[in-house]
Amino acid sequence: MPFPPTEPPESPWQLDTARATPGDDLVAAGADLEPGTLLAAYRLGLFPMGLGPDGGGTTGWWSPDPRGVIPAGALRVRPSLRKVLPRFETSVDRAFADVVAGCADPERDGRWITPAVAAAYTRLHELGWAHSVEVWQDGALVGGLYGVSVGGLFAGESMFHRVRDASKVALVELVRRFHADGDPRRIVDVQWSTDHLRGLGAQEWPREEYLDRLAEALQAPQVDLAAPPTSTV
């Protein structure tokens, strides 16, 4: 994979959040899933999700209010989770397609990752923008996550697990690598906060605060997530 990532052609679509209604998460619909469109969206605090059944149909562009985030220094690893970390092996970008397939499993609740979405993020991966964190046990892929890294933003898209705690291990590894340089501007965006994510340190920010902090995060240098991490949790 290239590092630094390759900038794709600009999107022909004009995306913005200027007309977003406070508390309304869906702010636009339409456009396409080309790499330039996706990157423009993330830089504006948007991410795509299909509006039809099972995520098909028209693409919706979302900017949750409030937004779930894990800022630098906020990750919480409970003793029970720290105890199981050594049971797993982790990697980055070793099996991107397999991680996306795991997240797209049709038996999972709330499935929204269509073949078109998987293809779009695969293109971003080939350009060096989209990354996966894999979690292995006894040589088998048991969990992981994928998302998009732009400057000091890592926009998490989806995660999955096949054994208990595997998705948590993936998130811990991501944060360990992404925040390794201690730059306080960095943000791991988890879209919507849940009890599961709040237990790991996720916070909820009003959309305006998120957009202000995003502008700062985008000024931070790009992270080579595949490089050996230098920090511990």
C-alpha positions in Angstrom: 0.0 0.0 0.0 1.3 3.5 -0.8 2.4 5.8 2.0 1.7 8.6 2.0 -1.7 7.9 0.4 -2.4 8.8 -3.2 -4.8 11.8 -3.6 -7.6 10.8 -6.1 -9.3 13.2 -8.6 -11.6 15.7 -6.9 -15.3 14.9 -6.5 -17.7 16.6 -9.0 -20.2 16.9 -6.1 -20.5 19.7 -3.7 -21.0 18.4 -0.2 -21.4 20.5 3.0 -23.1 20.5 6.4 -24.3 24.1 6.2 -28.0 23.2 6.2 -27.8 20.4 8.8 -30.5 20.7 11.4 -29.3 20.3 15.0 -30.0 16.8 16.3 -30.7 15.5 12.7 -28.1 12.9 11.8 -28.9 12.6 8.1 -27.9 15.8 6.3 -27.8 14.9 2.5 -28.5 12.2 0.0 -27.2 11.2 -3.4 -23.8 11.7 -5.1 -21.5 8.7 -5.6 -18.9 6.6 -3.7 -15.8 7.5 -5.8 -12.6 8.0 -3.8 -12.6 11.7 -4.2 -16.2 12.0 -3.0 -15.6 9.8 0.0 -12.5 11.8 1.1 -14.3 15.1 0.6 -17.1 13.9 2.8 -14.8 12.7 5.6 -13.0 16.1 5.5 -16.4 17.7 6.1 -17.5 15.4 8.9 -19.7 13.3 6.7 -19.9 9.5 6.1 -22.1 7.4 3.8 -24.7 4.8 4.5 -27.4 3.5 2.2 -31.0 4.5 2.8 -32.8 1.5 1.3 -33.4 -2.0 2.7 -30.1 -3.6 3.9 -28.2 -0.4 3.0 -29.1 -0.4 -0.7 -30.6 2.3 -2.8 -29.7 6.0 -2.5 -26.6 6.9 -0.5 -27.3 9.0 2.6 -24.6 11.3 4.1 -24.6 11.4 7.8 -23.2 13.8 10.4 -24.4 12.6 13.8 -25.4 15.1 16.5 -24.0 14.2 18.9 -20.9 12.5 17.5 -19.1 9.5 19.1 -15.4 10.1 19.4 -12.3 8.8 21.2 -10.0 11.7 21.5 -6.3 11.4 22.3 -5.8 10.0 25.8 -9.4 9.0 26.4 -9.1 5.2 25.8 -10.0 3.1 28.8 -8.8 -0.5 29.0 -10.4 -2.2 31.9 -8.3 -4.8 33.8 -10.5 -7.6 32.5 -9.8 -6.5 28.9 -6.1 -5.9 29.5 -5.9 -9.5 30.8 -7.2 -11.0 27.6 -5.1 -8.9 25.2 -2.1 -11.3 25.1 -4.5 -14.1 23.9 -4.7 -12.5 20.5 -2.4 -11.5 17.7 -3.1 -8.2 15.8 -2.1 -6.9 12.4 -2.9 -4.0 10.1 -3.9 -4.3 6.4 -3.0 -8.0 6.3 -6.6 -9.0 5.3 -8.6 -5.9 4.4 -11.1 -7.7 2.2 -11.7 -10.4 4.8 -12.4 -7.8 7.5 -14.9 -5.9 5.3 -16.5 -9.3 4.5 -16.8 -10.0 8.2 -18.4 -6.6 8.9 -20.8 -7.3 5.9 -21.9 -10.7 7.2 -25.7 -10.8 6.3 -26.4 -12.6 9.6 -25.3 -9.5 11.6 -28.0 -7.1 12.8 -28.2 -3.8 11.0 -26.2 -4.9 8.0 -25.6 -2.0 5.6 -22.3 -2.9 3.8 -23.4 -3.7 0.2 -21.1 -5.0 -2.5 -20.9 -1.4 -3.9 -19.8 -0.1 -0.5 -17.2 -2.8 -0.1 -15.9 -2.0 -3.6 -15.7 1.7 -2.8 -13.6 1.2 0.4 -11.4 -1.3 -1.4 -10.5 1.4 -3.9 -9.7 3.7 -1.0 -7.6 1.0 0.6 -5.6 0.6 -2.7 -4.9 4.3 -2.6 -3.7 4.1 1.0 -6.6 5.8 2.8 -8.7 2.9 4.1 -7.2 0.5 6.6 -8.1 -2.6 8.5 -7.1 -3.9 11.9 -7.2 -7.7 12.1 -7.5 -9.8 15.3 -6.3 -13.4 15.1 -6.4 -16.4 17.4 -4.7 -19.7 16.6 -4.2 -18.5 13.1 -7.9 -17.7 12.4 -9.4 -14.3 11.9 -11.7 -13.7 14.8 -12.4 -10.0 14.6 -11.4 -6.7 13.2 -12.4 -3.2 12.1 -11.9 -1.0 9.1 -12.0 2.8 8.5 -10.5 5.7 6.8 -7.4 7.6 8.0 -7.0 11.3 6.9 -4.4 13.4 8.7 -5.4 13.3 12.4 -8.8 11.7 11.8 -9.5 7.9 11.8 -13.1 7.5 10.8 -14.1 4.0 12.0 -16.7 2.4 9.6 -17.5 -1.0 11.1 -16.2 -3.8 13.3 -17.0 -7.4 13.9 -16.1 -10.3 16.2 -16.4 -14.0 16.1 -15.1 -14.6 19.6 -15.7 -12.5 22.7 -13.6 -9.3 23.1 -12.1 -9.5 19.6 -13.6 -6.3 18.3 -12.5 -4.5 21.5 -9.0 -5.8 21.0 -9.1 -4.4 17.4 -10.2 -1.0 18.7 -7.5 -0.9 21.4 -4.8 -1.8 18.8 -6.1 0.9 16.4 -6.0 3.6 19.2 -2.5 2.4 20.3 -1.2 2.9 16.8 -3.1 6.0 15.8 -2.3 7.9 19.0 1.2 6.7 19.3 2.8 10.1 18.6 0.8 11.8 21.4 -0.5 14.5 19.1 -3.6 15.9 21.0 -5.3 16.8 17.7 -6.0 13.2 16.7 -9.5 11.9 16.8 -10.9 8.3 16.4 -14.4 8.8 15.1 -16.8 6.0 16.1 -19.9 7.8 14.6 -22.5 7.0 17.3 -21.5 6.3 20.9 -22.8 3.0 22.5 -22.5 1.5 25.9 -19.9 -0.8 24.5 -17.9 2.1 23.1 -18.4 4.4 26.1 -16.9 1.6 28.2 -13.7 2.0 26.1 -13.7 5.8 26.6 -15.9 7.1 23.8 -17.3 10.6 24.3 -20.3 12.4 22.7 -19.6 15.8 21.2 -22.1 18.2 19.7 -21.8 18.3 16.0 -20.4 21.9 16.0 -17.7 20.9 18.5 -16.8 17.8 16.4 -16.5 19.9 13.2 -14.3 22.5 15.0 -12.0 19.7 16.4 -12.1 17.9 13.0 -10.6 21.0 11.3 -7.7 20.9 13.8 -7.3 17.1 13.4 -6.9 17.4 9.6 -3.8 19.5 10.1 -2.0 16.7 11.9 0.4 14.5 9.9 -0.8 11.3 8.3 -0.1 8.2 10.3 1.5 5.1 8.8 -0.7 2.6 10.6 1.2 -0.4 9.3 4.4 0.8 10.9 5.4 -1.0 14.2 3.7 0.9 17.1 5.8 2.6 19.7 3.3 3.0 22.5 1.6 0.6 24.9 -1.8 0.6 26.6 
